[in-house]
């Protein structure tokens, strides 16, 4: 693979994250971090293979959760099993409630004045991974940091909830398997099968 083919992903020094206020698990005050972490003074694009093994940097990852309230007033959440074709091999066969992925240097090039590279990257990931055929409202609700796992040490999740008016979200990628909305009570009963970020999100938000 040539240098030009290696994906360049958005990262921020882990030291900067720690300066803003270290936490382990879920933080429900994203406003304290997001704008500061996105400051052009600190963000940069580095080769993905190197960053996957370098805990001195955190890869910023949008993590979108689709939530739906059914006719009985019960909360349902979109969930799926990660297939072997998904990018992060350490998460294969794990269940997840989050859609998202890395912010790439391509997103920086494509971003408009009204759209930051981060938001452009989140939009791209959503378009690639799912079909959203429902009206929704979205908001950023928190951050996830998990330094207790190999994957978590090099990532920082920015959690968004998309409240959809109908459960019309479907998988676009073949490796998003068994995708459907399921009641939160069902997910909690099966929580040990989920990736760590999903476990943290379920326990913190539901």
N, CA, C and O of each residue as an XYZ file, in Angstrom:
824
protein
N       0.848     -1.191      0.000
C       0.000      0.000      0.000
C       0.885      1.243      0.000
O       1.820      1.340      0.795
N       0.597      2.187     -0.882
C       1.392      3.403     -0.943
C       0.995      4.354      0.165
O      -0.049      4.196      0.798
N       1.853      5.354      0.394
C       1.581      6.330      1.448
C       0.270      7.043      1.194
O      -0.475      7.333      2.131
N      -0.026      7.336     -0.100
C      -1.246      8.082     -0.419
C      -2.508      7.267     -0.153
O      -3.588      7.843     -0.026
N      -2.398      5.931     -0.064
C      -3.561      5.089      0.157
C      -3.832      4.839      1.644
O      -4.883      4.301      1.993
N      -2.920      5.214      2.502
C      -3.113      5.001      3.932
C      -4.055      6.078      4.468
O      -3.803      7.272      4.303
N      -5.137      5.647      5.108
C      -6.118      6.600      5.622
C      -5.508      7.473      6.718
O      -4.864      6.984      7.647
N      -5.728      8.759      6.582
C      -5.282      9.729      7.586
C      -6.498     10.103      8.435
O      -7.482     10.625      7.912
N      -6.434      9.839      9.737
C      -7.608     10.042     10.592
C      -7.370     11.157     11.613
O      -6.238     11.451     11.997
N      -8.467     11.755     12.030
C      -8.406     12.862     12.978
C      -8.122     12.354     14.383
O      -8.788     11.451     14.889
N      -7.109     12.964     15.000
C      -6.737     12.600     16.372
C      -6.442     13.866     17.167
O      -6.207     14.940     16.613
N      -6.463     13.699     18.485
C      -6.089     14.773     19.400
C      -5.145     14.177     20.437
O      -5.337     13.029     20.839
N      -4.135     14.914     20.882
C      -3.239     14.346     21.896
C      -3.996     13.938     23.156
O      -4.841     14.685     23.651
N      -3.694     12.767     23.663
C      -4.324     12.299     24.900
C      -4.049     13.272     26.041
O      -4.874     13.430     26.941
N      -2.901     13.916     26.003
C      -2.564     14.901     27.043
C      -3.552     16.051     27.052
O      -3.862     16.592     28.114
N      -4.060     16.441     25.866
C      -5.046     17.525     25.796
C      -6.355     17.082     26.436
O      -6.972     17.843     27.182
N      -6.774     15.874     26.151
C      -7.977     15.319     26.787
C      -7.832     15.322     28.306
O      -8.765     15.693     29.018
N      -6.695     14.921     28.792
C      -6.476     14.886     30.242
C      -6.472     16.285     30.850
O      -6.936     16.469     31.975
N      -5.956     17.269     30.124
C      -5.963     18.647     30.614
C      -7.392     19.161     30.805
O      -7.660     19.926     31.732
N      -8.298     18.744     29.937
C      -9.687     19.203     30.000
C     -10.461     18.528     31.130
O     -11.506     19.028     31.548
N      -9.964     17.409     31.623
C     -10.617     16.714     32.732
C     -10.782     15.243     32.447
O     -11.702     14.844     31.733
N      -9.899     14.432     32.998
C      -9.920     12.999     32.729
C     -11.144     12.336     33.360
O     -11.577     12.723     34.446
N     -11.692     11.346     32.681
C     -12.745     10.502     33.248
C     -12.634      9.120     32.621
O     -12.091      8.964     31.527
N     -13.144      8.138     33.313
C     -13.236      6.772     32.806
C     -14.712      6.415     32.732
O     -15.438      6.551     33.716
N     -15.159      5.954     31.556
C     -16.561      5.601     31.396
C     -17.310      6.664     30.614
O     -16.872      7.073     29.539
N     -18.447      7.116     31.154
C     -19.325      8.056     30.447
C     -19.309      9.412     31.121
O     -19.337      9.507     32.348
N     -19.262     10.472     30.306
C     -19.348     11.851     30.801
C     -20.537     12.525     30.125
O     -20.623     12.562     28.897
N     -21.462     13.064     30.940
C     -22.682     13.651     30.371
C     -22.603     15.163     30.180
O     -23.633     15.827     30.063
N     -21.389     15.711     30.147
C     -21.214     17.141     29.883
C     -20.293     17.316     28.669
O     -19.162     17.781     28.813
N     -20.774     16.946     27.477
C     -19.919     17.021     26.287
C     -19.485     18.438     25.950
O     -18.437     18.643     25.338
N     -20.302     19.431     26.356
C     -19.965     20.820     26.041
C     -18.645     21.253     26.663
O     -18.010     22.196     26.191
N     -18.238     20.571     27.713
C     -16.965     20.878     28.368
C     -15.775     20.483     27.501
O     -14.680     21.025     27.656
N     -15.992     19.536     26.588
C     -14.881     18.943     25.853
C     -14.909     19.214     24.345
O     -13.881     19.549     23.756
N     -16.080     19.070     23.722
C     -16.137     18.956     22.274
C     -15.500     20.139     21.554
O     -14.644     19.951     20.689
N     -15.906     21.342     21.898
C     -15.361     22.501     21.203
C     -13.852     22.618     21.398
O     -13.129     22.969     20.466
N     -13.381     22.325     22.599
C     -11.953     22.407     22.882
C     -11.175     21.313     22.145
O     -10.080     21.555     21.637
N     -11.747     20.119     22.092
C     -11.067     19.028     21.402
C     -10.994     19.265     19.895
O     -10.067     18.799     19.232
N     -11.980     19.996     19.355
C     -12.005     20.268     17.920
C     -11.192     21.501     17.541
O     -11.147     21.872     16.368
N     -10.565     22.127     18.494
C      -9.757     23.314     18.226
C      -8.648     22.967     17.222
O      -7.868     22.047     17.467
N      -8.569     23.694     16.090
C      -7.548     23.400     15.075
C      -6.117     23.421     15.622
O      -5.203     22.858     15.018
N      -5.937     24.073     16.767
C      -4.607     24.130     17.370
C      -4.145     22.751     17.832
O      -2.944     22.496     17.927
N      -5.091     21.867     18.118
C      -4.744     20.562     18.691
C      -4.993     19.377     17.762
O      -4.250     18.397     17.810
N      -6.013     19.446     16.924
C      -6.317     18.291     16.080
C      -5.322     18.165     14.936
O      -4.744     19.151     14.479
N      -5.140     16.935     14.490
C      -4.297     16.673     13.327
C      -4.730     15.357     12.704
O      -5.491     14.594     13.298
N      -4.239     15.105     11.507
C      -4.548     13.864     10.804
C      -3.277     13.026     10.727
O      -2.240     13.480     10.243
N      -3.382     11.793     11.216
C      -2.223     10.901     11.246
C      -2.605      9.537     10.663
O      -3.791      9.213     10.597
N      -1.628      8.738     10.241
C      -1.921      7.433      9.621
C      -2.666      6.502     10.578
O      -2.254      6.299     11.721
N      -3.745      5.954     10.096
C      -4.582      5.101     10.950
C      -3.838      3.900     11.524
O      -3.994      3.625     12.713
N      -3.035      3.168     10.745
C      -2.354      2.000     11.328
C      -1.487      2.356     12.537
O      -1.425      1.599     13.505
N      -0.821      3.507     12.475
C       0.015      3.933     13.597
C      -0.839      4.308     14.810
O      -0.497      3.981     15.946
N      -1.943      4.993     14.557
C      -2.780      5.490     15.657
C      -3.501      4.372     16.404
O      -3.843      4.522     17.577
N      -3.731      3.249     15.720
C      -4.406      2.124     16.377
C      -3.551      1.510     17.478
O      -4.052      0.752     18.308
N      -2.254      1.839     17.485
C      -1.340      1.259     18.476
C      -0.672      2.327     19.345
O       0.265      2.019     20.082
N      -1.140      3.571     19.271
C      -0.463      4.670     19.962
C      -1.399      5.380     20.938
O      -2.139      6.272     20.523
N      -1.393      5.016     22.214
C      -2.299      5.619     23.197
C      -1.954      7.058     23.571
O      -2.643      7.657     24.397
N      -0.907      7.623     22.981
C      -0.618      9.041     23.245
C      -1.538      9.951     22.434
O      -1.527     11.171     22.598
N      -2.347      9.328     21.544
C      -3.360     10.068     20.790
C      -4.715      9.389     20.971
O      -4.804      8.175     21.154
N      -5.764     10.204     20.913
C      -7.132      9.697     20.934
C      -7.778      9.975     19.576
O      -7.771     11.106     19.089
N      -8.339      8.916     18.973
C      -9.101      9.063     17.744
C     -10.526      9.474     18.116
O     -11.184      8.788     18.898
N     -11.000     10.580     17.565
C     -12.343     11.072     17.885
C     -13.367     10.359     17.003
O     -13.295     10.421     15.775
N     -14.319      9.683     17.643
C     -15.275      8.831     16.929
C     -16.714      9.254     17.242
O     -17.129      9.145     18.396
N     -17.494      9.731     16.262
C     -18.927      9.927     16.497
C     -19.596      8.574     16.691
O     -19.325      7.624     15.957
N     -20.481      8.498     17.696
C     -21.134      7.238     18.055
C     -22.628      7.541     18.158
O     -23.106      8.043     19.175
N     -23.357      7.225     17.079
C     -24.760      7.623     16.957
C     -25.681      6.491     17.403
O     -25.572      5.360     16.930
N     -26.587      6.818     18.321
C     -27.563      5.865     18.846
C     -28.954      6.285     18.380
O     -29.381      7.414     18.622
N     -29.661      5.368     17.708
C     -31.018      5.641     17.258
C     -32.014      5.161     18.308
O     -31.988      4.003     18.725
N     -32.887      6.067     18.727
C     -33.853      5.768     19.787
C     -35.266      6.021     19.275
O     -35.520      7.000     18.573
N     -36.182      5.124     19.638
C     -37.575      5.212     19.194
C     -38.505      4.862     20.355
O     -38.264      3.896     21.079
N     -39.566      5.648     20.529
C     -40.584      5.345     21.541
C     -41.791      4.750     20.841
O     -42.432      5.415     20.027
N     -42.104      3.501     21.151
C     -43.213      2.830     20.470
C     -44.572      3.260     21.027
O     -44.652      4.080     21.942
N     -45.634      2.693     20.457
C     -47.000      3.104     20.809
C     -47.329      2.849     22.272
O     -48.197      3.513     22.838
N     -46.646      1.897     22.885
C     -46.880      1.585     24.294
C     -46.027      2.445     25.228
O     -46.072      2.279     26.447
N     -45.250      3.361     24.649
C     -44.393      4.218     25.463
C     -43.085      3.566     25.861
O     -42.366      4.084     26.715
N     -42.770      2.429     25.248
C     -41.537      1.708     25.552
C     -40.415      2.198     24.642
O     -40.617      2.389     23.443
N     -39.241      2.397     25.216
C     -38.096      2.857     24.446
C     -37.418      1.684     23.750
O     -37.107      0.668     24.372
N     -37.197      1.842     22.453
C     -36.470      0.853     21.670
C     -35.212      1.507     21.088
O     -35.200      2.704     20.801
N     -34.162      0.707     20.918
C     -32.891      1.213     20.419
C     -32.415      0.320     19.270
O     -32.531     -0.904     19.336
N     -31.889      0.934     18.235
C     -31.339      0.212     17.089
C     -30.076     -0.533     17.517
O     -29.177      0.053     18.120
N     -30.015     -1.809     17.206
C     -28.837     -2.604     17.562
C     -28.502     -3.552     16.430
O     -29.338     -3.840     15.574
N     -27.255     -4.039     16.436
C     -26.798     -4.928     15.377
C     -25.559     -5.667     15.850
O     -24.955     -5.317     16.864
N     -25.187     -6.714     15.084
C     -23.958     -7.460     15.351
C     -22.919     -7.077     14.298
O     -23.228     -7.013     13.109
N     -21.694     -6.824     14.737
C     -20.632     -6.422     13.806
C     -20.084     -7.636     13.059
O     -19.642     -8.614     13.663
N     -20.126     -7.548     11.737
C     -19.570     -8.608     10.906
C     -18.059     -8.478     10.750
O     -17.464     -7.499     11.202
N     -17.452     -9.454     10.119
C     -15.986     -9.478      9.999
C     -15.447     -8.451      9.012
O     -14.241     -8.206      8.965
N     -16.336     -7.849      8.220
C     -15.881     -6.842      7.270
C     -15.820     -5.453      7.855
O     -15.333     -4.533      7.198
N     -16.301     -5.269      9.080
C     -16.239     -3.960      9.722
C     -14.782     -3.629     10.064
O     -13.977     -4.523     10.324
N     -14.458     -2.333     10.060
C     -13.071     -1.895     10.123
C     -12.267     -2.329     11.332
O     -11.106     -2.712     11.188
N     -12.849     -2.279     12.515
C     -12.113     -2.581     13.741
C     -12.222     -4.072     14.049
O     -13.244     -4.532     14.556
N     -11.158     -4.828     13.739
C     -11.197     -6.282     13.875
C     -11.398     -6.723     15.318
O     -11.917     -7.810     15.568
N     -10.989     -5.885     16.271
C     -11.106     -6.255     17.683
C     -12.560     -6.236     18.169
O     -12.850     -6.669     19.284
N     -13.473     -5.733     17.330
C     -14.881     -5.674     17.713
C     -15.751     -6.647     16.911
O     -16.969     -6.674     17.085
N     -15.139     -7.435     16.047
C     -15.922     -8.367     15.239
C     -16.730     -9.327     16.112
O     -16.255     -9.815     17.138
N     -17.963     -9.582     15.674
C     -18.907    -10.487     16.339
C     -19.502     -9.896     17.616
O     -20.298    -10.555     18.285
N     -19.132     -8.676     17.959
C     -19.727     -8.011     19.113
C     -21.026     -7.317     18.691
O     -21.163     -6.876     17.550
N     -21.964     -7.228     19.615
C     -23.188     -6.475     19.373
C     -22.940     -5.006     19.709
O     -22.102     -4.678     20.549
N     -23.688     -4.125     19.034
C     -23.472     -2.688     19.201
C     -24.786     -1.933     19.082
O     -25.722     -2.394     18.429
N     -24.847     -0.759     19.725
C     -25.960      0.166     19.512
C     -25.461      1.456     18.855
O     -26.234      2.400     18.686
N     -24.188      1.505     18.486
C     -23.613      2.733     17.947
C     -23.249      2.628     16.481
O     -22.664      1.637     16.044
N     -23.602      3.668     15.715
C     -23.190      3.783     14.319
C     -22.206      4.942     14.224
O     -22.441      6.007     14.795
N     -21.111      4.740     13.510
C     -20.132      5.819     13.373
C     -18.783      5.269     13.003
O     -18.630      4.072     12.761
N     -17.803      6.149     12.959
C     -16.463      5.715     12.603
C     -15.488      6.872     12.604
O     -15.793      7.953     13.107
N     -14.333      6.646     12.048
C     -13.269      7.640     12.085
C     -13.587      8.864     11.228
O     -14.284      8.778     10.218
N     -13.056      9.998     11.662
C     -13.077     11.200     10.846
C     -11.801     11.199     10.019
O     -10.702     11.083     10.562
N     -11.945     11.327      8.716
C     -10.826     11.210      7.797
C     -10.405     12.575      7.256
O     -11.170     13.539      7.307
N      -9.189     12.642      6.743
C      -8.732     13.879      6.103
C      -9.621     14.238      4.910
O      -9.716     15.407      4.535
N     -10.270     13.234      4.313
C     -11.214     13.479      3.222
C     -12.361     14.370      3.699
O     -12.843     15.226      2.958
N     -12.791     14.160      4.939
C     -13.886     14.960      5.494
C     -13.480     16.419      5.651
O     -14.313     17.317      5.529
N     -12.209     16.652      5.919
C     -11.705     18.017      6.021
C     -11.796     18.708      4.665
O     -12.161     19.881      4.580
N     -11.462     17.971      3.605
C     -11.507     18.534      2.258
C     -12.934     18.801      1.810
O     -13.194     19.765      1.089
N     -13.869     17.940      2.240
C     -15.264     18.039      1.782
C     -16.111     18.987      2.625
O     -17.197     19.384      2.203
N     -15.630     19.353      3.803
C     -16.441     20.158      4.726
C     -16.716     21.545      4.151
O     -15.857     22.153      3.513
N     -17.924     22.024      4.389
C     -18.308     23.366      3.967
C     -18.149     24.328      5.141
O     -17.782     23.923      6.244
N     -18.427     25.593      4.892
C     -18.335     26.575      5.961
C     -19.333     26.274      7.074
O     -19.087     26.578      8.241
N     -20.467     25.670      6.698
C     -21.507     25.372      7.685
C     -21.317     24.017      8.349
O     -22.039     23.683      9.288
N     -20.366     23.244      7.880
C     -20.190     21.877      8.368
C     -18.718     21.646      8.706
O     -17.854     21.775      7.839
N     -18.431     21.306      9.960
C     -17.064     21.027     10.370
C     -16.633     19.672      9.824
O     -17.486     18.865      9.455
N     -15.328     19.401      9.764
C     -14.874     18.065      9.348
C     -15.493     16.959     10.207
O     -15.809     15.881      9.703
N     -15.664     17.227     11.491
C     -16.261     16.220     12.374
C     -17.693     15.896     11.930
O     -18.047     14.726     11.780
N     -18.513     16.933     11.720
C     -19.902     16.701     11.314
C     -19.979     16.113      9.916
O     -20.845     15.283      9.640
N     -19.090     16.532      9.036
C     -19.033     15.971      7.688
C     -18.696     14.483      7.769
O     -19.283     13.671      7.055
N     -17.753     14.128      8.635
C     -17.381     12.730      8.802
C     -18.514     11.898      9.387
O     -18.735     10.763      8.966
N     -19.230     12.460     10.357
C     -20.365     11.746     10.939
C     -21.436     11.514      9.881
O     -21.995     10.420      9.794
N     -21.726     12.534      9.077
C     -22.718     12.393      8.016
C     -22.296     11.310      7.027
O     -23.114     10.487      6.615
N     -21.015     11.313      6.645
C     -20.513     10.314      5.698
C     -20.670      8.904      6.246
O     -21.121      8.004      5.537
N     -20.297      8.709      7.514
C     -20.404      7.381      8.123
C     -21.857      6.905      8.156
O     -22.140      5.740      7.877
N     -22.767      7.804      8.496
C     -24.180      7.420      8.537
C     -24.682      7.018      7.158
O     -25.381      6.014      7.022
N     -24.329      7.796      6.128
C     -24.757      7.491      4.763
C     -24.193      6.151      4.310
O     -24.873      5.397      3.613
N     -22.962      5.848      4.697
C     -22.329      4.596      4.297
C     -22.943      3.382      4.996
O     -23.025      2.304      4.407
N     -23.370      3.549      6.237
C     -23.714      2.386      7.049
C     -25.208      2.102      7.171
O     -25.601      0.943      7.302
N     -26.052      3.140      7.131
C     -27.483      2.914      7.354
C     -28.337      3.761      6.424
O     -27.899      4.784      5.897
N     -29.575      3.298      6.240
C     -30.613      4.092      5.587
C     -31.513      4.665      6.673
O     -32.072      3.917      7.474
N     -31.654      5.970      6.704
C     -32.535      6.620      7.687
C     -33.744      7.141      6.934
O     -33.656      8.144      6.225
N     -34.871      6.464      7.085
C     -36.091      6.841      6.377
C     -37.140      7.288      7.386
O     -38.291      6.854      7.345
N     -36.718      8.163      8.290
C     -37.598      8.670      9.342
C     -37.156     10.078      9.711
O     -35.980     10.429      9.614
N     -38.124     10.868     10.133
C     -37.811     12.192     10.672
C     -37.136     11.993     12.026
O     -37.543     11.133     12.807
N     -36.113     12.785     12.300
C     -35.408     12.613     13.572
C     -34.914     13.947     14.112
O     -34.788     14.934     13.389
N     -34.642     13.936     15.403
C     -33.968     15.048     16.068
C     -32.697     14.500     16.688
O     -32.707     13.422     17.281
N     -31.598     15.239     16.554
C     -30.338     14.722     17.074
C     -29.722     15.693     18.071
O     -29.900     16.907     17.974
N     -29.001     15.137     19.020
C     -28.275     15.956     19.986
C     -27.084     15.162     20.517
O     -27.111     13.934     20.597
N     -26.046     15.905     20.874
C     -24.863     15.300     21.477
C     -25.113     15.187     22.974
O     -25.436     16.179     23.628
N     -24.966     13.977     23.522
C     -25.354     13.746     24.909
C     -24.200     13.372     25.825
O     -24.373     13.352     27.043
N     -23.021     13.073     25.270
C     -21.944     12.677     26.172
C     -20.713     12.203     25.442
O     -20.658     12.182     24.212
N     -19.725     11.821     26.232
C     -18.481     11.254     25.718
C     -18.213      9.931     26.420
O     -18.626      9.710     27.558
N     -17.505      9.052     25.701
C     -17.087      7.776     26.267
C     -15.572      7.688     26.222
O     -14.958      7.913     25.179
N     -14.973      7.360     27.362
C     -13.548      7.045     27.411
C     -13.389      5.737     28.180
O     -13.891      5.593     29.295
N     -12.693      4.802     27.577
C     -12.495      3.498     28.220
C     -11.034      3.080     28.107
O     -10.643      2.414     27.148
N     -10.244      3.467     29.074
C      -8.825      3.117     29.074
C      -8.571      1.725     29.642
O      -7.418      1.322     29.800
N      -9.630      0.994     29.948
C      -9.469     -0.344     30.495
C      -9.461     -1.417     29.407
O      -9.277     -2.598     29.701
N      -9.661     -1.009     28.145
C      -9.624     -1.971     27.044
C      -8.612     -1.521     26.003
O      -8.283     -0.339     25.904
N      -8.126     -2.478     25.236
C      -7.121     -2.195     24.205
C      -7.661     -1.228     23.162
O      -6.964     -0.298     22.754
N      -8.892     -1.441     22.732
C      -9.504     -0.554     21.742
C      -9.746      0.832     22.336
O      -9.467      1.850     21.702
N     -10.265      0.855     23.558
C     -10.646      2.116     24.182
C      -9.493      3.059     24.437
O      -9.676      4.276     24.421
N      -8.313      2.524     24.671
C      -7.169      3.379     24.996
C      -6.790      4.324     23.868
O      -6.149      5.347     24.110
N      -7.175      3.999     22.639
C      -6.792      4.850     21.509
C      -7.989      5.562     20.868
O      -7.851      6.177     19.810
N      -9.163      5.480     21.504
C     -10.364      6.116     20.967
C     -11.070      6.955     22.028
O     -10.955      6.695     23.226
N     -11.797      7.959     21.565
C     -12.670      8.756     22.422
C     -13.991      8.917     21.686
O     -14.034      9.489     20.597
N     -15.071      8.413     22.279
C     -16.371      8.428     21.621
C     -17.168      9.677     21.945
O     -17.235     10.107     23.096
N     -17.771     10.251     20.918
C     -18.677     11.388     21.092
C     -20.083     10.867     20.791
O     -20.395     10.545     19.644
N     -20.922     10.785     21.811
C     -22.204     10.091     21.710
C     -23.321     11.047     21.288
O     -23.535     12.094     21.901
N     -24.021     10.659     20.232
C     -25.177     11.407     19.729
C     -26.406     10.509     19.802
O     -26.333      9.327     19.465
N     -27.525     11.057     20.236
C     -28.797     10.336     20.177
C     -29.638     10.941     19.059
O     -29.854     12.152     19.009
N     -30.105     10.080     18.167
C     -31.051     10.467     17.117
C     -32.408      9.897     17.533
O     -32.617      8.685     17.492
N     -33.323     10.775     17.930
C     -34.682     10.352     18.266
C     -35.499     10.317     16.987
O     -35.790     11.360     16.400
N     -35.874      9.104     16.549
C     -36.603      8.940     15.294
C     -38.102      8.823     15.569
O     -38.520      8.264     16.583
N     -38.905      9.364     14.641
C     -40.357      9.330     14.812
C     -40.947      7.982     14.434
O     -42.075      7.669     14.815
N     -40.200      7.186     13.693
C     -40.628      5.840     13.318
C     -39.386      4.956     13.233
O     -38.287      5.465     13.010
N     -39.540      3.647     13.405
C     -38.370      2.752     13.450
C     -37.862      2.361     12.066
O     -37.580      1.192     11.804
N     -37.748      3.347     11.190
C     -37.344      3.067      9.815
C     -35.873      3.413      9.607
O     -35.527      4.334      8.866
N     -35.023      2.651     10.278
C     -33.584      2.709     10.087
C     -33.141      1.292      9.742
O     -33.419      0.351     10.486
N     -32.457      1.142      8.620
C     -32.030     -0.184      8.180
C     -30.555     -0.170      7.803
O     -29.985      0.878      7.498
N     -29.955     -1.339      7.830
C     -28.533     -1.465      7.512
C     -28.302     -1.302      6.018
O     -29.059     -1.820      5.197
N     -27.250     -0.577      5.682
C     -26.832     -0.446      4.286
C     -25.660     -1.398      3.998
O     -25.526     -1.902      2.883
N     -24.819     -1.639      5.004
C     -23.661     -2.510      4.840
C     -24.004     -3.954      5.218
O     -24.754     -4.199      6.163
N     -23.443     -4.902      4.464
C     -23.698     -6.317      4.734
C     -23.154     -6.747      6.084
O     -23.655     -7.698      6.685
N     -22.131     -6.054      6.563
C     -21.511     -6.447      7.826
C     -22.163     -5.809      9.042
O     -21.668     -5.949     10.160
N     -23.268     -5.111      8.830
C     -24.115     -4.692      9.948
C     -25.240     -5.713      9.994
O     -26.238     -5.589      9.285
N     -25.066     -6.723     10.837
C     -25.892     -7.931     10.800
C     -27.018     -7.892     11.836
O     -26.872     -7.314     12.913
N     -28.131     -8.514     11.489
C     -29.277     -8.678     12.398
C     -29.732     -7.329     12.975
O     -30.108     -7.236     14.143
N     -29.691     -6.302     12.147
C     -30.013     -4.946     12.615
C     -31.514     -4.762     12.778
O     -32.301     -5.100     11.894
N     -31.888     -4.217     13.933
C     -33.304     -3.943     14.198
C     -33.423     -3.140     15.491
O     -32.482     -3.059     16.280
N     -34.593     -2.552     15.686
C     -34.886     -1.899     16.957
C     -35.336     -2.955     17.963
O     -36.150     -3.825     17.655
N     -34.784     -2.854     19.178
C     -35.148     -3.782     20.245
C     -35.422     -3.005     21.523
O     -34.779     -1.984     21.767
N     -36.366     -3.465     22.348
C     -36.640     -2.776     23.612
C     -35.397     -2.722     24.490
O     -34.603     -3.663     24.513
N     -35.232     -1.620     25.211
C     -34.078     -1.460     26.091
C     -33.998     -2.599     27.094
O     -32.908     -3.078     27.406
N     -35.149     -3.037     27.602
C     -35.156     -4.126     28.585
C     -34.528     -5.393     28.006
O     -33.847     -6.131     28.717
N     -34.754     -5.641     26.727
C     -34.177     -6.810     26.059
C     -32.666     -6.648     25.896
O     -31.912     -7.604     26.074
N     -32.232     -5.440     25.558
C     -30.798     -5.181     25.402
C     -30.071     -5.315     26.735
O     -28.978     -5.878     26.797
N     -30.673     -4.802     27.794
C     -30.039     -4.871     29.105
C     -29.902     -6.317     29.576
O     -28.924     -6.672     30.234
N     -30.876     -7.136     29.241
C     -30.831     -8.545     29.637
C     -29.736     -9.297     28.886
O     -29.303    -10.367     29.312
N     -29.287     -8.726     27.757
C     -28.295     -9.370     26.897
C     -26.997     -8.569     26.864
O     -26.193     -8.733     25.947
N     -26.785     -7.706     27.856
C     -25.740     -6.677     27.774
C     -24.328     -7.238     27.670
O     -23.459     -6.576     27.102
N     -24.069     -8.418     28.188
C     -22.715     -8.972     28.157
C     -22.226     -9.283     26.746
O     -21.026     -9.445     26.525
N     -23.154     -9.367     25.788
C     -22.768     -9.654     24.409
C     -22.356     -8.392     23.656
O     -21.872     -8.471     22.527
N     -22.545     -7.231     24.276
C     -22.293     -5.966     23.586
C     -20.864     -5.482     23.787
O     -20.225     -5.776     24.798
N     -20.372     -4.722     22.789
C     -19.068     -4.088     22.914
C     -19.081     -3.133     24.104
O     -20.143     -2.685     24.537
N     -17.905     -2.825     24.625
C     -17.802     -2.039     25.860
C     -18.481     -0.682     25.752
O     -19.176     -0.267     26.680
N     -18.291      0.023     24.630
C     -18.918      1.344     24.490
C     -20.438      1.249     24.579
O     -21.082      2.115     25.171
N     -21.011      0.199     23.992
C     -22.464      0.032     24.061
C     -22.907     -0.279     25.489
O     -23.939      0.217     25.942
N     -22.135     -1.094     26.195
C     -22.465     -1.376     27.592
C     -22.438     -0.085     28.425
O     -23.331      0.170     29.233
N     -21.396      0.714     28.208
C     -21.278      1.982     28.944
C     -22.462      2.885     28.613
O     -23.042      3.491     29.514
N     -22.832      2.984     27.332
C     -23.927      3.853     26.911
C     -25.271      3.378     27.462
O     -26.070      4.185     27.939
N     -25.515      2.085     27.397
C     -26.777      1.551     27.906
C     -26.927      1.829     29.398
O     -27.990      2.250     29.854
N     -25.873      1.596     30.141
C     -25.937      1.807     31.589
C     -26.067      3.292     31.947
O     -26.708      3.638     32.939
N     -25.462      4.161     31.144
C     -25.472      5.596     31.458
C     -26.758      6.291     30.987
O     -27.233      7.216     31.646
N     -27.315      5.861     29.871
C     -28.411      6.592     29.236
C     -29.783      5.957     29.438
O     -30.796      6.647     29.319
N     -29.842      4.651     29.741
C     -31.127      3.979     29.773
C     -31.381      3.259     31.084
O     -32.433      2.643     31.256
